[in-house]
């Protein structure tokens, strides 16, 4: 006798499967359609059970009132004087309640053979948050001039960042394994003091990612708790000592150190509501970019690994300027009137690299080449270059530039040359 069972095979994309069971002796065949999702082992057990069903013993027993209410078909019970368990196949609630029993079938399916895994349902992933971030040298990574690829998403999956001159010619530039911690300002922030704690301003940020933490002042001075704040003049690097939760995912970052790593111009511009904030203490990946690609507008794309495009990727147009090599503005500008009417100018350059050493001689990371400009308001009246940290503005030039005498808008501007960048950030002094 044979039995063929057709079933829905959960291990083969829900296609129709079939198994064949055979017993000794002569007889016909059975065709069974099993309307369940299972595997071959369970379907084979159903076939064997069907073949052995006619040979099973059956008992009809009388039930007491409580047993008639408690028992139902499918229950296994023990019968006095009989071995093993017996299964109720039917219950008759006539005037005298009775039940039909048959031996409880053995376990046909070996444990684990038909353990079907639930189908994996992919998370619905939208386009990630994506920014390319070019920063000055950071403590501990002063020699790395590559830009950061800032990618964030929830739920997260590993991302790839590609770039090229056009969207059809992108090459892989970074593999992103972890989501960045980013935020957005919900209150505008203006300019603040330099070289000391800004206790007046604070960054009120809605944060997506890891929660910020307060740190002792020594840890902040060592480079901790650094964020990059987007402004109209680039990214300002800010450090904070205190982090206070003031709302749902909203943090107030205070006791600030402003304009770090030579970002004074961005600090003076201020940041408005909605400005992006990137937390740099979290691990961020840098993207591969050659020096020959500086100044070229490139299409940058971030998305899950293997995605060529579509709604689940984010494209940005980004032009690297080589901010890592941009000279910082000089400091301690002074102007002193001489007896002959000339003005003596002095300043101190700052080094982008290893400028905070306590011992040893000062080492300039850029050439001692400076541009000196004289401005009347926004108009440039005179430009000269010097290869020293001082210059003289002769009296005859002063008379030619300001025949009516110096006025409030007369300004001296000093900038240093960088070989990999050009003229760096400038410092100004009113005459």
ZAKOL-289355 format. One line per field, with one value per residue (C-alpha): x, y, z. Coordinates in Angstrom, 1 decimal. Example, Ala and Ser with C-alpha at 12.3 -4.5 7.8 and 13.67 -1.06 7.14 Angstrom:
! residues 2
east	c(12.3 / 13.7) .
north	c(-4.5 / -1.1) .
up	c(7.8 / 7.1) .
! end
This chain:
! residues 431
east	c(0.0 / 1.3 / 0.4 / 1.4 / 1.1 / 1.3 / 2.2 / 3.4 / 7.2 / 8.3 / 12.0 / 11.5 / 9.8 / 6.4 / 6.4 / 4.3 / 6.2 / 5.3 / 6.5 / 5.7 / 5.3 / 4.9 / 4.0 / 4.2 / 1.3 / -1.1 / -3.6 / -4.4 / -3.0 / -3.9 / -3.5 / -3.6 / -3.4 / -2.0 / -3.0 / -0.2 / 3.3 / 5.8 / 8.8 / 9.2 / 9.6 / 6.2 / 4.5 / 6.1 / 4.8 / 1.3 / 1.6 / 2.7 / -0.1 / -2.6 / -1.3 / -1.4 / -4.8 / -6.9 / -4.9 / -5.2 / -7.2 / -10.2 / -11.9 / -15.3 / -15.4 / -18.1 / -17.4 / -18.5 / -20.2 / -17.0 / -14.8 / -17.3 / -17.0 / -13.2 / -12.0 / -12.1 / -10.8 / -7.0 / -6.4 / -4.2 / -5.4 / -4.3 / -6.7 / -6.7 / -5.5 / -4.0 / -0.4 / 0.6 / -1.5 / -4.7 / -6.0 / -9.6 / -10.8 / -14.4 / -16.7 / -20.4 / -22.5 / -25.6 / -27.7 / -24.8 / -21.6 / -18.9 / -15.6 / -13.8 / -10.1 / -7.2 / -3.5 / -1.7 / 0.6 / 4.3 / 6.4 / 7.2 / 9.2 / 12.8 / 13.4 / 14.8 / 14.3 / 11.5 / 12.5 / 11.6 / 13.0 / 10.7 / 11.1 / 13.4 / 11.6 / 13.9 / 13.6 / 12.2 / 15.3 / 15.0 / 17.8 / 20.4 / 21.5 / 24.8 / 27.3 / 30.9 / 32.9 / 36.2 / 38.0 / 41.3 / 43.8 / 42.3 / 44.3 / 45.6 / 45.1 / 47.0 / 48.5 / 45.2 / 43.9 / 41.0 / 37.4 / 35.0 / 32.0 / 29.2 / 26.4 / 23.5 / 20.3 / 17.8 / 17.5 / 21.2 / 22.9 / 26.5 / 26.9 / 29.2 / 30.2 / 31.0 / 32.2 / 32.9 / 32.7 / 29.2 / 26.7 / 27.5 / 31.2 / 31.2 / 34.0 / 34.0 / 35.6 / 34.6 / 33.0 / 30.8 / 30.1 / 28.5 / 25.9 / 27.2 / 25.8 / 24.4 / 21.9 / 20.3 / 20.2 / 16.8 / 18.0 / 20.4 / 23.8 / 25.9 / 29.5 / 31.4 / 34.7 / 37.9 / 40.6 / 38.3 / 35.0 / 31.9 / 29.4 / 26.9 / 26.1 / 25.0 / 24.2 / 20.6 / 20.6 / 18.2 / 20.4 / 20.1 / 22.5 / 24.5 / 23.7 / 26.4 / 28.1 / 29.5 / 33.3 / 35.7 / 37.5 / 40.9 / 39.3 / 37.9 / 41.2 / 42.7 / 40.4 / 37.2 / 33.6 / 34.2 / 31.4 / 31.4 / 28.7 / 27.6 / 27.6 / 27.4 / 31.2 / 32.1 / 32.3 / 33.1 / 34.7 / 33.3 / 34.0 / 31.6 / 32.0 / 28.4 / 25.6 / 22.1 / 18.9 / 16.2 / 13.6 / 12.9 / 16.4 / 17.1 / 20.4 / 21.8 / 25.6 / 27.3 / 30.6 / 31.9 / 35.3 / 34.6 / 36.5 / 38.8 / 41.5 / 41.5 / 37.7 / 37.2 / 35.5 / 32.9 / 32.3 / 31.8 / 29.2 / 27.0 / 24.7 / 20.9 / 18.0 / 18.3 / 22.1 / 23.7 / 25.9 / 28.2 / 29.7 / 33.3 / 34.0 / 32.1 / 34.0 / 33.7 / 35.2 / 37.3 / 36.8 / 39.6 / 40.3 / 43.4 / 45.0 / 44.3 / 40.6 / 40.7 / 38.7 / 36.7 / 32.9 / 32.2 / 29.0 / 29.1 / 26.6 / 25.9 / 23.7 / 23.5 / 26.3 / 25.4 / 22.7 / 23.4 / 20.9 / 17.2 / 15.3 / 17.5 / 20.6 / 21.6 / 23.6 / 25.4 / 27.6 / 30.8 / 34.0 / 37.0 / 39.1 / 41.9 / 40.9 / 43.4 / 46.2 / 44.6 / 46.9 / 45.3 / 45.0 / 48.0 / 47.5 / 48.7 / 48.6 / 50.0 / 50.4 / 52.6 / 53.1 / 56.7 / 58.2 / 58.4 / 54.6 / 55.0 / 53.2 / 55.1 / 53.2 / 53.9 / 52.1 / 52.7 / 51.8 / 50.1 / 51.1 / 48.4 / 50.6 / 52.2 / 51.6 / 50.8 / 54.2 / 55.4 / 59.1 / 61.4 / 61.5 / 58.3 / 57.9 / 55.8 / 53.8 / 53.5 / 56.1 / 56.9 / 55.1 / 52.4 / 50.0 / 49.5 / 46.4 / 45.2 / 41.4 / 39.0 / 35.8 / 35.4 / 37.7 / 41.3 / 43.6 / 47.0 / 48.5 / 52.0 / 53.9 / 56.6 / 58.7 / 58.8 / 56.5 / 56.7 / 56.1 / 56.2 / 53.4 / 55.3 / 54.0 / 53.9 / 51.7 / 49.4 / 49.0 / 48.3 / 45.8 / 44.1 / 44.5 / 41.9 / 43.6 / 42.8 / 39.2 / 37.2 / 37.1 / 40.8 / 42.0 / 45.1 / 44.6 / 47.3 / 47.1 / 49.6 / 50.3 / 49.9 / 51.5 / 48.6 / 45.8 / 46.7 / 46.1 / 44.7 / 42.4 / 43.1 / 43.4 / 42.5 / 43.4 / 41.9 / 44.4) .
north	c(0.0 / 3.5 / 7.0 / 10.2 / 13.4 / 16.8 / 19.8 / 23.4 / 23.3 / 26.2 / 25.5 / 25.9 / 29.2 / 27.7 / 25.5 / 22.3 / 19.3 / 15.6 / 12.5 / 8.9 / 6.3 / 2.5 / -0.4 / -4.2 / -6.2 / -5.5 / -2.7 / 0.4 / 3.9 / 7.1 / 10.6 / 13.3 / 17.1 / 18.5 / 22.3 / 23.3 / 24.8 / 22.1 / 20.0 / 16.6 / 14.9 / 16.1 / 15.2 / 11.7 / 11.2 / 12.1 / 9.5 / 6.8 / 7.7 / 7.4 / 4.0 / 2.7 / 4.1 / 1.2 / -1.3 / 0.5 / -0.8 / 1.2 / 1.4 / 2.9 / 3.8 / 5.4 / 8.8 / 10.2 / 13.7 / 15.6 / 13.7 / 14.4 / 18.1 / 18.1 / 15.9 / 16.7 / 15.1 / 15.1 / 14.6 / 11.7 / 9.6 / 6.4 / 3.4 / 1.0 / -2.4 / -1.1 / -0.1 / 3.3 / 6.4 / 6.5 / 9.4 / 10.6 / 10.6 / 11.6 / 12.3 / 11.3 / 13.4 / 11.4 / 10.2 / 8.1 / 10.0 / 7.9 / 8.4 / 6.6 / 6.0 / 4.7 / 4.2 / 7.5 / 7.5 / 7.5 / 10.6 / 10.1 / 13.3 / 13.3 / 16.4 / 19.3 / 17.9 / 20.2 / 23.3 / 25.9 / 29.4 / 32.2 / 34.2 / 37.1 / 40.3 / 43.1 / 46.3 / 49.2 / 51.4 / 55.0 / 57.2 / 57.9 / 61.2 / 62.1 / 64.9 / 65.2 / 67.0 / 68.6 / 69.7 / 71.2 / 68.8 / 67.0 / 66.0 / 62.5 / 62.5 / 65.6 / 64.0 / 62.7 / 65.2 / 63.0 / 64.3 / 62.6 / 60.7 / 61.3 / 58.7 / 58.1 / 55.9 / 54.1 / 51.2 / 50.9 / 48.6 / 48.8 / 51.6 / 52.4 / 55.8 / 56.3 / 59.3 / 60.4 / 63.3 / 62.0 / 59.6 / 57.0 / 56.8 / 56.3 / 54.4 / 53.2 / 55.7 / 54.4 / 51.5 / 52.7 / 50.2 / 52.4 / 55.1 / 58.6 / 60.6 / 63.8 / 66.5 / 69.7 / 73.0 / 74.0 / 77.4 / 79.7 / 80.4 / 83.6 / 84.4 / 84.0 / 84.6 / 82.8 / 81.1 / 80.9 / 79.2 / 80.7 / 80.5 / 82.8 / 80.7 / 77.1 / 74.6 / 73.3 / 70.2 / 67.5 / 64.4 / 61.3 / 58.5 / 58.1 / 60.5 / 63.1 / 63.1 / 65.8 / 65.7 / 67.3 / 70.3 / 68.5 / 65.9 / 68.7 / 70.5 / 67.2 / 67.2 / 65.5 / 66.4 / 68.0 / 68.7 / 70.3 / 72.9 / 73.9 / 77.6 / 79.7 / 80.1 / 76.4 / 74.2 / 75.6 / 73.2 / 73.5 / 71.7 / 71.4 / 70.4 / 70.0 / 68.0 / 68.3 / 66.6 / 69.2 / 67.4 / 64.3 / 63.7 / 67.4 / 68.3 / 71.6 / 71.6 / 74.4 / 75.6 / 75.9 / 76.3 / 78.1 / 78.4 / 75.5 / 74.5 / 77.8 / 78.0 / 81.6 / 82.8 / 80.1 / 81.0 / 84.7 / 83.7 / 81.9 / 79.1 / 79.2 / 76.9 / 73.6 / 73.8 / 70.3 / 69.2 / 66.3 / 64.6 / 63.9 / 61.7 / 58.9 / 56.8 / 58.4 / 57.0 / 59.1 / 58.9 / 58.4 / 61.5 / 62.3 / 65.8 / 66.0 / 65.9 / 69.0 / 71.8 / 69.4 / 69.2 / 65.5 / 63.5 / 61.7 / 58.9 / 57.0 / 53.9 / 50.3 / 48.1 / 46.9 / 49.5 / 51.2 / 54.0 / 54.8 / 56.0 / 54.3 / 56.3 / 60.0 / 62.0 / 65.2 / 67.5 / 68.2 / 70.1 / 69.5 / 72.6 / 71.1 / 72.7 / 70.5 / 72.5 / 75.9 / 78.2 / 79.5 / 83.3 / 85.0 / 86.3 / 89.2 / 91.8 / 95.1 / 98.5 / 101.2 / 104.7 / 105.7 / 109.1 / 109.6 / 108.8 / 105.2 / 102.4 / 99.4 / 96.1 / 92.9 / 89.5 / 85.9 / 83.0 / 79.9 / 76.3 / 73.9 / 70.9 / 70.4 / 74.0 / 73.2 / 71.8 / 73.0 / 72.3 / 72.9 / 75.6 / 76.7 / 74.9 / 76.5 / 74.1 / 76.7 / 79.0 / 82.4 / 84.1 / 86.7 / 88.9 / 92.4 / 94.3 / 97.7 / 98.1 / 100.9 / 99.2 / 96.4 / 98.0 / 96.8 / 99.9 / 98.2 / 94.7 / 93.6 / 90.4 / 89.9 / 86.9 / 87.9 / 88.4 / 92.2 / 94.9 / 98.7 / 100.8 / 103.9 / 107.4 / 108.3 / 105.3 / 106.2 / 109.7 / 108.4 / 105.8 / 108.2 / 111.8 / 112.9 / 111.0 / 107.6 / 106.9 / 104.1 / 101.9 / 101.7 / 98.1 / 96.0 / 92.4 / 89.7 / 86.2 / 83.4 / 81.3 / 77.5 / 75.4 / 73.0 / 75.6 / 79.2 / 82.2 / 81.1 / 82.7 / 86.3 / 88.4 / 92.1 / 95.1 / 98.6 / 101.3) .
up	c(0.0 / -0.9 / 0.2 / -1.5 / 0.3 / -1.4 / 0.9 / 0.8 / 1.1 / 3.3 / 2.5 / -1.2 / -1.6 / -0.8 / -3.9 / -3.9 / -2.6 / -2.3 / -0.4 / -1.0 / 1.8 / 1.3 / 3.6 / 3.1 / 1.7 / -1.1 / -1.4 / -3.2 / -2.9 / -1.1 / -2.4 / 0.3 / -0.1 / 3.1 / 3.3 / 5.6 / 5.3 / 6.4 / 5.4 / 3.9 / 7.3 / 8.6 / 5.3 / 5.5 / 9.0 / 7.8 / 5.0 / 7.5 / 9.9 / 7.0 / 6.0 / 9.6 / 10.5 / 9.4 / 11.5 / 14.7 / 17.6 / 18.7 / 22.1 / 23.0 / 26.7 / 28.8 / 30.3 / 33.5 / 33.6 / 34.5 / 32.0 / 29.3 / 29.9 / 30.4 / 27.5 / 23.8 / 20.6 / 20.4 / 24.1 / 25.2 / 28.2 / 30.0 / 30.0 / 32.9 / 31.8 / 28.5 / 27.7 / 26.5 / 25.8 / 23.9 / 21.9 / 21.8 / 18.2 / 19.0 / 22.0 / 21.9 / 24.3 / 24.0 / 27.0 / 28.1 / 27.2 / 25.5 / 23.7 / 20.9 / 21.5 / 19.5 / 20.4 / 20.4 / 17.4 / 17.8 / 17.0 / 13.3 / 12.8 / 14.2 / 16.3 / 14.4 / 10.9 / 9.9 / 12.0 / 9.4 / 9.8 / 9.6 / 6.4 / 6.8 / 6.2 / 5.2 / 7.0 / 5.0 / 4.6 / 3.4 / 2.2 / 4.8 / 6.2 / 4.4 / 4.6 / 3.5 / 6.1 / 5.5 / 8.7 / 9.9 / 11.5 / 14.5 / 17.6 / 17.2 / 13.4 / 12.4 / 9.3 / 7.9 / 5.3 / 4.0 / 4.4 / 6.7 / 5.3 / 7.8 / 7.3 / 9.7 / 9.4 / 11.6 / 11.1 / 10.3 / 7.8 / 6.5 / 3.9 / 1.0 / -0.1 / -3.8 / -5.7 / -9.3 / -11.7 / -12.8 / -11.3 / -13.9 / -13.0 / -9.2 / -7.4 / -3.8 / -1.5 / 2.0 / 3.8 / 6.7 / 9.4 / 12.1 / 12.1 / 12.9 / 15.8 / 14.4 / 15.4 / 14.4 / 16.3 / 17.6 / 18.7 / 16.8 / 18.3 / 17.7 / 17.9 / 21.2 / 22.8 / 21.8 / 24.0 / 27.1 / 28.1 / 26.5 / 29.4 / 27.6 / 24.6 / 24.4 / 21.7 / 22.0 / 19.8 / 18.8 / 18.8 / 16.7 / 17.9 / 21.1 / 23.9 / 24.7 / 28.1 / 30.4 / 30.9 / 33.4 / 32.1 / 31.8 / 29.4 / 27.3 / 27.2 / 26.0 / 22.9 / 24.2 / 23.5 / 20.1 / 17.6 / 14.2 / 13.7 / 10.2 / 9.4 / 6.2 / 6.4 / 6.9 / 9.9 / 13.3 / 15.8 / 19.3 / 22.5 / 25.4 / 29.0 / 30.1 / 28.5 / 29.9 / 28.6 / 28.3 / 26.2 / 24.1 / 22.5 / 23.0 / 24.7 / 25.9 / 25.5 / 27.5 / 28.8 / 25.3 / 23.7 / 20.5 / 17.1 / 17.8 / 15.3 / 13.4 / 12.7 / 13.8 / 10.6 / 10.9 / 14.5 / 13.7 / 11.1 / 13.7 / 13.1 / 12.6 / 13.6 / 11.7 / 11.3 / 11.3 / 14.3 / 13.9 / 17.1 / 16.4 / 19.5 / 17.8 / 15.2 / 11.8 / 8.5 / 6.2 / 2.4 / -0.1 / -2.1 / -4.1 / -4.1 / -7.8 / -7.1 / -4.9 / -6.4 / -8.6 / -8.0 / -7.4 / -7.0 / -3.7 / -3.0 / 0.2 / 0.4 / 1.6 / 0.1 / -3.4 / -4.1 / -7.4 / -6.8 / -6.2 / -3.3 / -0.7 / -1.5 / -0.9 / -3.4 / -2.6 / -4.7 / -2.8 / -3.7 / -1.5 / -0.9 / 1.2 / 4.5 / 6.3 / 4.6 / 5.2 / 7.3 / 10.5 / 11.0 / 12.7 / 16.3 / 18.5 / 15.7 / 16.7 / 15.0 / 16.4 / 14.9 / 14.3 / 14.7 / 10.9 / 10.6 / 9.4 / 11.1 / 12.3 / 12.1 / 14.0 / 14.4 / 15.4 / 13.1 / 14.3 / 13.4 / 12.2 / 13.3 / 16.7 / 17.7 / 21.3 / 22.3 / 25.7 / 24.9 / 22.0 / 19.4 / 17.6 / 14.3 / 11.5 / 9.4 / 6.6 / 4.8 / 6.4 / 3.5 / 4.4 / 2.5 / 4.0 / 2.7 / 3.6 / 3.4 / 3.6 / 4.6 / 2.1 / -0.5 / -0.9 / -1.2 / -1.2 / -1.2 / -0.5 / 0.5 / 3.1 / 4.2 / 7.9 / 10.8 / 10.7 / 8.1 / 7.8 / 6.3 / 5.2 / 5.8 / 2.1 / 1.4 / 4.3 / 2.9 / -0.6 / 0.6 / 3.2 / 2.0 / 4.5 / 7.3 / 8.8 / 9.7 / 11.5 / 8.5 / 7.9 / 8.5 / 8.2 / 7.1 / 7.5 / 5.9 / 5.6 / 2.5 / 2.5 / -0.2 / -0.4 / -0.1 / -0.9 / 1.3 / 4.6 / 7.2 / 7.8 / 10.9 / 11.0 / 13.0 / 12.9 / 12.4) .
! end
